[in-house]
Amino acid sequence: MTTSPSATTAPLTAEDRDRLYRRCLTVVLISQVFGGAGLAAGVTVGALLAQDMLGGEGVAGLPAALFTLGSALAAFTVGRVSQSSGRRNGLAGGFVVGALGAAGIVLAAVLDNPVLFFVALFVYGSGTATNLQARYAGTDLAPPQSRGTAVSVAMVSTTFGAVAGPNSVELLGEVANSFGIPALAGPFLLAAVAYGLAGLVLFVFLRPDPLITARQIAHHRHVTATSTVDDTQVESIEPIVGSPRGVAVGATIMVLTQIAMVAIMTMTPVHMLHHHHSLGDVGFVIGMHIGAMFLPSLVTGRLVDRVGRVPMAIASAVTLLAAGLVAAFAPGESMTLLTLALVLLGLGWNFGLISGTALVVDATTLENRAKTQGAVDVLIAIAGAGGGAMSGVVVGISSYATLSLAGGFLALLLIPAVAWYRRPHHSRRS
């Protein structure tokens, strides 16, 4: 059941709302620093740990598939809990579950237990989903013209932890070895602590809850409107009907960018080790990739708000195509070109995620927003799971170049999707 706005809460002034909005962004920003460090572990060494425990390239894509599939269930659950109990409970719970999953992966590596490894990877996906869902918390109290910027603030803070994690792989491996833990499980030690801290920050400091507060504001506006104007005027003051087309197109943009990004990213560490790059080199390239996924967000958010959702979605398609082409034709020994490919891959994903997120927020109402966002993130997670699982198969059957080209050209499907969105009789921010 959706939490009802309090009928006794005094209406907030514009200054109060702005203060709460900024406080919410600050808390989300801090939690995302920890969340970014947690998600980086699976991205950087998940495929390598699977190879080490199970052997063979065909299983290298399984970790990304499993924790992304786990994130699908978590996205649905976090969205539902957030809708009924507020962002604070939904996000804090999701991060705590992710921390338990990371700890389970470490234990599985110590015991060399593949079954526990697979189960723990699935649970670890909760942290990934929650880290992504936190971007919505910043939009609950944001003015409509600033929603892209609000998403970007939540995302850019992920950069600090997400970049530090991959670049600390060798150090974390040494720490793990000192405790008798396999080196490749070291980053998951960091993930367990980081996800736990992210959940703690949100649970303690995300008060008052932004989604519940936004509903209270809407409730007071509705009461004020119905007491001063007739029913035909109320709708113009507080929109009550969403846009299914906007949700569908926003989801399509995010799904396609997720498939392309996860597929190429998952197999890049394996490709690099085949060409005799060190684990430090892998950490550097993945760190640059994750930096490109999140660091440009402040600029991207402003562009999404000012230039438009659709132009930035098209920019995502073009950038992802460029990433696929560079990755496909770069010599395996070239750190420079592989880094460039992964930076472009992260940047294209960033453009797609923020523009798609803004479209979904624009197209939903407070009464269905959180659960709709959770459902959309389920699709994103399933798409990522499919991309991760197929990436190892494609490389095993063909090559990394084939995978990269497929991912790049897949992203071009964004263009007909946004063309449909721009058809007449659909007026909103574009």
C-alpha angles and dihedrals in degrees: 000000000000116000109252121229114252113255092206100051111110114243115261122241120232088255092052091050092049090049092051091046091055092045090052092050091050093052092045090048092054094046091049092056087063093038091055091055089052098051093047093070096066092044095050107040107007094098092043093050090051091051091048093051100037107018129222134072093256091073095046092091094050098087093054089046094049100045090042090050089049089051089057092062090042093050090055092047096044090048093051094045090047091051093051103032106018137261094285096064095038097050098039092050093048093053093048091053089049090053090054089051092052091050089050091055090054091050091048091053091050092049093038087229113157094188093055088043092057094045092047092049089054091051092044087062089074089074092052092051093046092048088055095043091053088075089072094057091070092056099055094084097024121116110250092248091056102047095106090051091048091054090049095054090055092048100044092057088061088067097075097059095032094056095041092053099060092041090055095053096112093044092047089048090055091049090050092049090052087061094045093257121134110262094238090059091059096092089054089059086059090046093055092053095040096050090047091053092047091054092047093051092051095045094049103037109026092094129165093032110244097217094048090045091051089053091051091052091049090048093054092047090052093049091048092047095050091050094052108029138036123264094261090064098049096077092059090055098047117019112224103178125072130209115248091191092055091050092047095050094042089051092047091053092051095043095052094045090049094053093049094045099045094045096054096036094051096058098038095086090050091047091050095050089051087059092050099255115154126246087252090057090051091050091050095051094045090045090054089047093052090045089055089048093058115010097072090053097104090056093040092051092054091047091050090052096043107028095033144254096266099051090051091049089054089048087055092055093049093046094049090050089053090050092052093049094049092046092048097051101033114110109249090237094056111102090179097057095040089051090049091050093051092045090053089046092054093044093051090050090050092053091048097045097049096043091045093046091051090051091052093048091048091050099050136070130222090257094061105016103102097043091045090050089050091051091050091050089051088061091047091051094048089049090051091048090053092047092049095047095047095044094073092044093050093049091046092052098036127354147288088259091058091049092050093050091048091051093048096049092044088062090062088073085079089076098065089042093058091040088061089049091055094055115121125277093044112098119177138109107313 
